[in-house]
């Protein structure tokens, strides 16, 4: 909010201004570097955040304190003979004979960028000189930098006070535009005669402390946080006579904690709580002044004066002063019609939920706001990530436009966006019509549109971003009464546009905010954006205004639900609910002459019964679909041994459907009976030959679990399949792609000379995952009524060579205790061979390869056949599916640097799979495939026939030693031909 200094000047207050502020010393930390010692750097301009490295390219930057991140970013100082310094990071790895290999990397600026990293393989020199503050030093880039244009520049923080950089004029992109230097009238950086950028305007960010990792960084972190609070007060508030005494009181009260020799988190919390009492009242006063504007309301002016007096009174109850002022604001706002002040953090300038820092990653919901994902409220970073948001969710300054207020805005970007809502609720309002305004960014990119269902809403009303003819209204949320803003989606990541929604308050409360999802089909788009981000947005500057009651809008709400209910009654539902809904519809007759109370009574009754009728209609629709599917299966498997009993079950449940007396729980039970009956029907119809009909959704053509649209984000497991992540049942693999889609556009010349332009799916779709860090993943189905014998499972699988190099890890199909690996035997070792493969009754290899020389051709882009033969034992149980993880032949997990030269393994272990097929080969249980129910776990050892330890399975006879859970040792031979 903008401050009204003129109004502040008009407030007549008797203020004591004789208190003098005393300078606060920065907490002692670090010293001059010493040869051979290990350090992290601490920034003088951003001391509350700590040295760490990015997950995507290893660049150094600052983030909130995290001991593990700090440990991973520490470096060793090495003094060179010419009095310059080098900084190194040693990375240990295991050689072929288990010996430790240490590789030394140098800290410097890599080629093509301005940001500091620790991935240079040749020596890099730095000059270290005294800084501008005691204990701080400046680092001047010397010889050996990958980006020679940075030589002679000083290491500093970028404009966002986040990345360690040396800005030079040829680099326009990462991590910040020009690094905060002086610009000319054309917004271009002013450089010297050699084209270098001069010292940045914010020279404080050139000052760094060398902090030993043995220092109690946790305690220092707390003390530095308090220093930042106290210094912020000194820098920003003590020259304002109106509030000087109060802020000095805050410093005086907190300073004894800061000056303690032994300082810990409880000291920080106690001191921060004192400061918060003052800042809360100060912020509330600013809100009140903004609300008052140029008005001369005497009552409200007196309330503000009293709050300022309390602020400057060391003995005042500041919490009570805040409450009193809020009550005065509410009373004034309700009288003036501008209710924005009743909201919290309406322009997202409060960063307290993000520890005071902007976020380009995942942050908790902004202060004052609630977030719901898939209808469930999430309150922490972990909960947001678990719900599938793993790219960006938070507040930063990456937005612009006339409608933007302040510096910051909130937004969300993800590869795939689920049902999402950010909102807050104001209570105690008069019923009537309100207008909610906000600045919203919905932007396309070079890959096309990213518009889906982005909209602002207030209670039952919503406004969609674009024009009505740009939406499939059957896919919009019918629980909202919607209109359209008719805005155009520009190619932008920043430009905010004004939107508004007229909302009806009918029960004294107003819930408002933004909703979206990844349903691009709702925006009449045929395909998702190739770069992801469908459904993203940025939002800022919410405003609320009480306006004259609109009977048209209120009647429109009634008509919307009445028409929706009337249409819903054409569907099958519970008989009692149908009768009740019909009676309510006939009970009310509303028009523009009806009073607000009459309209509210009518549409509330209809809205409530609509929700109940919708649930009933939906579940009866599910039962009808199950009956149709059952009837179809009865015709196909009419000779099945269980056909007669299943037919009896079918007609019994059909009668239940027709009578309409079953409740939701009973209908769900009926659906389960039919599904189990179909499985039994198929199982007792099995004969030798192709029995793919047993499998559910074998080619992933059923997209009902992901809103019936192909997707490039993270979606629920495919219909009919179970998904396990790290051994636990899961809905999806969050953070990348885990969904059904159409596969990639490719250009592959086949052996017959024809060109393939997409992966050869069976039908339109396939399923797969891509993730920066692929965990243990299993997609499977289990069947309980399979006749004993020998079976064969087939599938088509793609493992690609791409920018992450060879993506082969442990991709494999399995059936019961038999496994086939995607690659050749040479693609695996004891360091990554999974336990289920080592313990398999039969382990085979599909023999596909994934190498640099094949990049872009058939082996790299197409699906390839896999097949595993297995047995079903006397218990008639069969489990089939696909497994993978992110561990490569060297035992390195995805997301880590491979010391053996494969580079960063982001995404290794990914795959695409399609076209599962199953055949029943023989009624004989194969003797060579002993039926094993239990799974044995463990770390294996591999030896050759002469007893020499091997790192991986090799051609010939391999002796594998498998420690068992009970302490025993299982020995088996694995023959690789």
Secondary structure, DSSP 8 states (H G I E B T S, - for coil): ----HHHHHHS-------------------BS--TT-EEEEEESSSTTEEEEE-TTT--EEEEE--HHHHHHT-EEEEE-TTS-EEEEEEEEEE-TTS-EEEEEEEEEE-TT--BEEEEE-S---EEEEE-SSTT-EEEEE-TT-SSGGGTT-B-EE-TTS-BEE---TT--SSSSSGGG--B-TTS-B-B-TTS-B-S-S-GGGG-EEEEETTS-HHHHHHHHHHHHHHHHHHHHTTT-TTTHHHHHHHHHHHHHHHT-SS--HHHHHHHHHHHHHHHHHHHHHHHHHHHHTT---HHHHHHHHHHHHHHT-TTS-HHHHHHHHHHHHHHHHHHHSB-GGGSSSTTS---GGGTTS--SSB----TT-EEEETTEEE-SHHHHHHTT--SEEEEES--B-TT--SS-EEEEE-SB--SEEEEEEE-S--SEEEEEEEEEE--BBTTB---SS-EEEETTEEEESS-GGGS-GGGS-TTSEEEE------B-SSB-EEEEEEEEESSS-EEEEEEE-S-GGGGT-SS--TT--BT-EEEEEEEEEE----HHHHHHHHHHHHHHHHHHTTS---HHHHHHHHHHHHH----TTS-HHHHHHHHHHHHHHHHHHHHHHHHHHHHHHHHHHHHHHHHHTTTSTTHHHHHHHHHHHHHHHHHT---HHHHHHHHHHHHHHHHHHHHTT--SEE-GGGSSSTT----GGGTTS--SSB----TT-EEEETTEE-S--TTSEEEEE---EEEEE-TTS-EEEE---SSS-EEEEE-SS---EEEEEEES---SEEEEEEEEEE--EETTEE--SS-EEEETTEEEESS-GGG--TTT--HHHHT-SEEEE------GGGTTSHHHHS-EEEEEEEEE-TT--EEEEEEE-SB-TTS-BTTSEETTTTEE-TTTT-EEEEEEEEEEEESS--TTS----S-----EEEE-TTS-EESS--SEEEEEEEE-TTS-EEEEEEEE-
